[in-house]
Amino acid sequence: MRAGVLTLIKLAIFTLGLLPASYLAWLVESAPLANPVEFIQRFSGTWTFNFLLLTLLVTPLRHLTEWHWLTRIRRMLGLFCFAYATLHALAFFALDHDFEPLSIVSDILKRPFITVGFIAFLLLIPLAITSNQWAIRQLGGRRWQELHRSIYAIAILATAHYFWLAKGSAIVWPILYATLVGVLLCWRALKWWHKAHSFRPPVAGAPIKFFPKPPKPGN
């Protein structure tokens, strides 16, 4: 793909990523909300999960379509996920607890759905910090990949957070999100299993070694 086309795609995604926040700001300013604190928390939490799913979708979609340029937009999707997660956390810290540390800690420890949500947010922080080429060079590709695999744990924690929060008929949405997370994680597990157990025939003309070479004297 040409660099100019990719730039346009990134610009479009960036613009679309800002739309939910812009809509939320407009609602808070102009629309009479019955419970604005709860609305802001649920809205920001939903869009955090949406961008988390989009980030996880990039790899399967790239494999299915061979659109390798998709990896170039994954970082932006991940950063939008962190941005909305930060808004979600700030709504909890500021609107619910007025930035009072004791009140915040007490609520996190007392209510399990807040506990798992807070852990997921903490795990997102190092991923956002290391989402740049400098971090990849400093950590090395293998260590960087291992760190960013924590997004799978984040997805599971986010699912648990959503389930604990839901009440009554609202459980339908957590079930839908949990199903999507399950499909995306199962796809990765199957790919890993297939790669680990795939048979690799010997190279033509290469001798088949049934026994290893004996060690040289002195070794």
Secondary structure, 3 states (H helix, E strand, C coil): CCHHHHHHHHHHHHHHHHHHHHHHHHHHHHCCCCCHHHHHHHHHHHHHHHHHHHHHHHHHHHHHHCCHHHHHHHHHHHHHHHHHHHHHHHHHHHHHCCCCHHHHHHHHHHCHHHHHHHHHHHHHHHHHHCCCHHHHHHHCHHHHHHHHCHHHHHHHHHHHHHHHHCCHHHHHHHHHHHHHHHHHHHHHHHHHHHHHHCCCCCCCCCCCCCCCCCCCCCC
